[in-house]
Amino acid sequence: MKRSTITAALTGSAVVLTMLAACGGSGDSAAGASSSSKPSVSSELRDQLPEAIKSSGVITWAVQQHPPYSTVSGTEATGANEELQDAIAAKLGLKSENQVVSGGLAPVLSGLLSGRYQGFAGPVETTPEREQQYDLVSWITQHTVYLVDKSKVSGSDAKALCGTTIAFVSASVIEGYVSDLSTWCTDQGEDQITPLPLADTNATILAVKSGRAAAAGTTSASGNDAMKHDSTLKSIDQPEEAGGVTNNLGMVFPKDDNLATPVLGALKELVEDGTYTDILKKYGLDGDAVETPQLNPPLAAS
């Protein structure tokens, strides 16, 4: 596996919606930040690192296809996640290494516990149940939207989704929202939703394009990115009364590794020096920014 260097410039290639399923493999990303100079190493934060990571000088991140957060091509990944990961690693005096993982969130979470990866930028929902095994560092907020084919679904009323099949990434944050939407549908006297968990974002969109699903549930940022590259798609928001609230999403780390605390410190410094904002603006995510990153925050964003 090639390793990125913290002195390399960030790539930041244009995000495109690739129509391939993410396959297992390894990749590297150039470390640094979107600003003209790389983040300075914080010796105080570096001293807080787990000894194993400090000794290896490397933090390995699991990555998955989820534009604009991560766009995977073969064993390579680019996007907001990769740039933020590299900037955090640079702040901690580490090299940043990527491992592409397919199959939804479950293999990522199990891989974190087994030590195959040290972190996953997700973004992952900060649920109380998840926080029993993992530490989560909030860095973005989101609300849920559903991508549909314009030619098949008229209007923007969420009731149009009732009684249909909705695809989503297996074990992702969207699964709970689809369940809440289905409950709302039945409360409205409509038919329940048939859930269709799939491997990655590409697979969910392909399911809509092929007619296998009526909609693909995703985060608002990912939905906006998909619509930029495919004019046949439009989005339907999940209303608040149907569970469509804005939630905190974060990076996830094994709780026993004690890596989340120095990462949180690094992220706060990147917020202060503008690197965080620069990266989010580059990928159209600045409207979902958090004011202050938190360790294991409440699910609902304030």
C-alpha positions in Angstrom: 0.0 0.0 0.0 1.3 3.4 -0.9 1.3 6.0 1.8 0.5 9.7 1.5 3.0 12.3 2.8 1.9 15.2 4.9 3.9 17.5 2.7 2.1 16.7 -0.5 -0.5 19.2 -1.8 -4.1 18.2 -1.5 -5.5 17.0 -4.8 -9.1 18.1 -4.7 -10.1 16.8 -8.1 -13.6 17.5 -9.3 -16.3 15.2 -7.8 -18.0 13.1 -10.4 -20.7 10.5 -9.8 -19.0 7.3 -10.8 -21.2 4.4 -11.7 -19.1 1.6 -10.2 -19.5 -0.2 -6.9 -16.7 0.4 -4.4 -14.4 -2.6 -4.2 -12.1 -3.5 -1.4 -8.5 -2.2 -1.7 -6.1 0.4 -0.5 -5.3 3.8 -1.7 -3.4 6.9 -0.7 -4.3 10.6 -0.5 -2.1 13.6 -0.5 -1.9 15.1 3.0 -2.1 18.7 3.9 -4.9 21.3 3.9 -6.8 23.3 1.3 -5.0 26.4 2.5 -1.7 27.4 0.9 0.4 26.2 3.7 0.2 22.9 5.5 -1.2 22.9 9.1 1.6 23.1 11.7 2.1 20.1 14.0 0.7 20.5 17.5 3.1 18.9 19.9 0.5 19.0 22.6 -2.0 17.1 20.6 0.6 14.7 19.3 1.6 13.8 22.9 -2.1 12.7 23.4 -1.9 10.1 20.6 -2.0 6.4 21.5 1.5 5.0 21.6 0.9 2.5 18.8 -0.2 5.3 16.4 2.5 7.6 17.5 5.1 4.9 17.0 3.8 4.0 13.5 3.4 7.6 12.4 0.3 6.5 10.4 -3.4 6.8 10.8 -5.4 4.5 8.6 -8.9 5.6 7.5 -11.7 3.5 6.1 -13.3 5.2 3.1 -16.4 4.4 1.1 -18.2 5.8 -1.9 -20.4 8.7 -0.8 -19.9 11.9 -2.9 -19.1 14.6 -2.1 -17.7 13.3 1.1 -15.7 10.6 -0.7 -15.6 9.7 -4.4 -14.0 6.3 -5.0 -12.3 5.2 -8.2 -10.7 1.8 -7.9 -8.4 2.0 -4.9 -8.3 5.8 -4.8 -10.6 8.2 -3.1 -10.9 12.0 -3.2 -13.4 14.4 -1.5 -14.1 16.4 1.6 -13.4 13.5 3.9 -10.0 12.8 2.4 -8.9 16.4 2.6 -10.1 16.8 6.1 -8.4 13.5 7.1 -5.2 14.6 5.7 -5.3 18.0 7.4 -6.0 16.3 10.8 -3.2 13.8 10.3 -0.8 16.7 9.4 -1.8 18.6 12.5 -1.0 15.5 14.6 2.3 14.9 12.8 1.0 11.7 11.1 0.8 10.3 7.6 -2.7 9.6 6.4 -3.5 6.3 4.7 -6.8 5.2 3.1 -8.4 1.7 2.9 -11.4 1.4 0.6 -14.2 -0.7 2.1 -17.3 -2.0 0.4 -20.5 -3.4 1.8 -22.0 -0.6 3.8 -21.3 0.6 7.3 -21.2 -2.8 9.1 -17.8 -3.9 7.8 -16.3 -0.5 8.6 -17.5 -0.6 12.2 -16.3 -4.2 12.7 -12.9 -3.3 11.0 -12.5 -0.4 13.5 -13.0 -2.8 16.4 -10.6 -5.3 15.0 -7.9 -2.7 14.4 -7.8 -2.9 10.7 -8.6 0.9 10.5 -8.2 3.6 13.1 -10.9 6.0 12.0 -13.8 6.6 9.6 -14.9 10.1 8.7 -18.3 8.8 7.6 -20.2 11.0 8.3 -21.8 8.7 10.8 -24.9 9.4 13.0 -24.0 10.1 16.6 -26.5 7.7 18.3 -26.3 6.9 22.0 -26.2 3.2 21.1 -23.2 3.7 18.8 -21.4 5.8 21.4 -21.3 2.7 23.8 -18.6 1.2 21.6 -17.2 4.1 19.7 -16.2 7.7 20.2 -17.7 10.1 17.6 -16.3 13.5 16.8 -19.0 15.8 15.2 -17.9 17.7 12.1 -21.0 18.1 9.9 -24.8 18.2 10.2 -27.4 16.8 7.7 -31.0 16.3 6.9 -32.4 13.5 4.8 -33.6 13.7 1.2 -34.9 11.1 -1.3 -33.7 11.1 -4.9 -36.4 10.1 -7.4 -36.7 10.0 -11.2 -38.4 13.3 -12.4 -40.3 11.4 -15.1 -41.8 9.0 -12.6 -42.6 11.1 -9.6 -44.4 14.5 -9.8 -44.4 17.1 -7.1 -42.4 17.2 -3.9 -44.8 15.8 -1.4 -43.3 13.1 0.8 -46.5 11.1 0.5 -45.5 10.2 -3.0 -42.9 7.9 -1.3 -45.4 6.0 0.7 -46.0 2.4 -0.5 -42.8 2.4 -2.6 -39.4 0.8 -2.3 -36.6 3.1 -1.0 -33.0 2.2 -1.4 -30.3 3.3 1.1 -26.8 2.3 2.1 -26.9 -0.7 4.4 -26.6 0.2 8.1 -26.2 3.9 7.3 -27.8 6.9 9.0 -30.5 6.8 6.4 -32.0 3.4 7.5 -33.6 5.0 10.6 -35.0 7.9 8.6 -36.6 5.5 6.1 -38.2 3.6 9.1 -39.5 6.9 10.5 -40.9 7.9 7.1 -42.6 4.5 6.8 -44.3 4.9 10.2 -45.5 8.4 9.2 -46.9 7.0 6.0 -49.0 4.4 7.9 -50.1 7.1 10.4 -51.4 9.1 7.4 -53.4 6.0 6.2 -50.9 5.3 3.4 -49.0 2.1 2.7 -45.7 1.4 4.4 -42.4 1.6 2.7 -40.3 -1.4 1.6 -36.7 -0.8 2.6 -33.9 -1.8 0.2 -30.4 -1.8 1.8 -27.6 -1.8 -0.7 -23.8 -1.7 -0.7 -23.1 2.0 -1.5 -24.4 5.3 -2.8 -23.9 4.3 -6.4 -25.9 1.2 -6.0 -28.9 3.1 -4.5 -28.9 5.5 -7.4 -28.6 2.7 -9.9 -31.6 1.1 -8.3 -33.7 4.2 -9.0 -32.4 4.4 -12.6 -33.3 0.8 -13.2 -36.7 1.0 -11.6 -35.7 -1.4 -8.8 -36.5 1.3 -6.3 -38.7 4.4 -6.4 -36.2 6.5 -4.4 -32.8 6.6 -2.9 -32.5 7.9 0.6 -29.3 10.0 1.2 -27.9 13.0 3.0 -28.8 16.4 1.6 -25.2 17.1 0.5 -24.9 13.8 -1.3 -28.3 14.3 -3.0 -27.3 17.8 -4.2 -24.1 16.4 -5.6 -25.9 13.6 -7.5 -28.4 16.1 -9.0 -25.6 18.2 -10.3 -24.4 15.3 -12.4 -27.7 13.8 -13.4 -30.5 16.1 -14.5 -33.1 13.3 -14.5 -33.0 13.2 -10.7 -34.8 15.5 -8.2 -35.1 15.4 -4.4 -37.9 15.2 -1.9 -37.3 16.4 1.6 -38.3 14.4 4.6 -40.7 16.7 6.6 -40.0 17.3 10.3 -43.3 15.7 11.3 -42.1 12.5 9.5 -38.8 12.4 11.3 -36.8 14.7 9.0 -34.7 16.6 11.6 -31.2 18.0 11.3 -28.7 15.8 13.2 -25.1 15.8 14.1 -22.9 13.4 12.1 -19.3 12.6 12.9 -16.1 10.7 12.5 -16.0 7.4 14.4 -13.2 5.8 16.4 -13.0 2.7 18.7 -13.6 4.0 22.2 -10.7 2.0 23.7 -8.1 3.6 21.3 -8.3 7.1 22.9 -7.7 8.6 19.5 -10.9 10.7 19.4 -9.6 13.3 21.9 -6.5 14.4 19.9 -8.5 14.3 16.7 -11.1 16.6 18.3 -8.3 19.0 19.3 -6.9 18.9 15.8 -10.3 19.5 14.2 -10.9 22.5 16.5 -7.6 24.1 15.5 -8.5 23.5 11.8 -11.8 25.3 12.5 -10.0 28.2 14.1 -7.4 28.6 11.3 -10.0 28.4 8.5 -8.8 25.1 6.9 -12.1 23.4 7.9 -14.2 26.1 6.3 -12.1 26.1 3.1 -12.5 22.4 2.7 -16.3 22.4 3.2 -16.7 25.4 0.8 -14.8 23.5 -1.9 -17.3 20.7 -1.8 -20.5 22.8 -1.2 -20.8 21.6 2.4 -20.3 24.9 4.2 -24.1 25.2 4.8 -23.9 22.0 6.9 -20.8 23.1 9.0 -20.8 22.8 12.8 -19.8 25.8 14.8 -17.8 23.8 17.3 -16.8 20.1 16.9 -17.9 18.0 19.9 -17.0 14.6 21.3 -20.1 12.3 21.5 -22.6 15.1 21.0 -26.4 14.7 21.2 -28.0 13.3 18.0 -30.1 16.4 17.3 -28.2 19.4 16.1 -28.9 22.6 18.1 
